[in-house]
Every structure is written in C-alpha cells, then in structure tokens.
Amino acid sequence: ELRVEELQRLLAGMEKEHGSLLLKMKEGEAELARLRSAEGDKLAQQDRSAQLEKEVAMLREKIHHLDDMLKSQQRKVRQMIEQLQNSKTVIQAKDAAIQELKERVAYLEAENLEMHDRIEHLIEKQVSRGGHSSRARSKSEYVSSKRLTGPKPLPLIRVVET
C-alpha cells in the first residue's frame, strides 16, 4: 500500500510536470508564431525560430516520454491493486475451508462421543447379563480416545436399543 501511495504521488508529480511542459510548449509556439508574423531582422527571426522549433520538438518528445511513463505506472498500480484483491479472495477461500473443517471436526467429535456412549451402554448390558462370573471392566479398557471439546460441539443424540 505504501508503494501504491508512492507511485500515485509520482504519477501526480508527472502529471503536473506534463501540464507545465504543455504550457511551455504552447508559449513557445505562440512566440514562434509572433516572431514569424512580426517584421524585423529576418536573420534573427530565423535563428530564434529554429531555436524555438527545436525546443518545441524536444518538449513534444518529453511529453510523449512522460505519457508513456504515466501509462506504465498506471498499469503497475492496477496490477498491484489486482494482486491485493486476488490475495484477499484467496485468504477468504482458505478461511471458509478452515471454518468448514472446524465444523466437520466438531461434528466428528460429537459422533465420537455418541459412539463412546453406545459402547458404555453395551458394556453395561453385557456386564449385567454376564452375572457374577465376568469381571467388571473399566471404561478405559474399551475407550482409548480422549473426549475433546470443540468451539461449538453439536448436540448429542443417544440411540437406545430395546
């Protein structure tokens, strides 16, 4: 952004110089026309006329060069702005993908919790049916994964088989 501002400042300076050179060129052309129409020393007029014509040609060249530079700088500024906009679009797309992945993780964590609850329920059923001969097992023997809390967990749905 600083570079864009610097380029815009340079563009403004070049436009100002362009205007002043145009004004000088018009003044030179006006003086050249006045010298041509005025009567007087033909030799002095011809010398001054040739000098002014050279100056006008040089000024036209400078104006043409400044026009080219202005167009080039404007293209660069447009390209930089386009790059910034493209970067913002890419960042927004990546943010959306990250958000989608976070939601999927939260959903899977909720699903995982539901599966843990089912396993606990089935274990309790087996223990109660097995009677006294089967030894009691702790949850840690059956459940090896941790319960993680996400940024926004989905509600748990328990399915109880009868």
Buried (B, 14 or more C-beta within 10 A) or exposed (E): EEEEEEBEEBBEEBEEEBEEBBEBBEEBBEBBEEBEEEEEEEEEBEEBBEEBEEBBEEBEEBBEEBEEBBEEBEEBBEEBEEEEEEEEEEEEEEEEEEEEEEBEEBEEBBEBBBEBBBEEBEBEEEEEEEEEEEEEEEEEEEBEEEEEEBEEBBEEEEEEEE
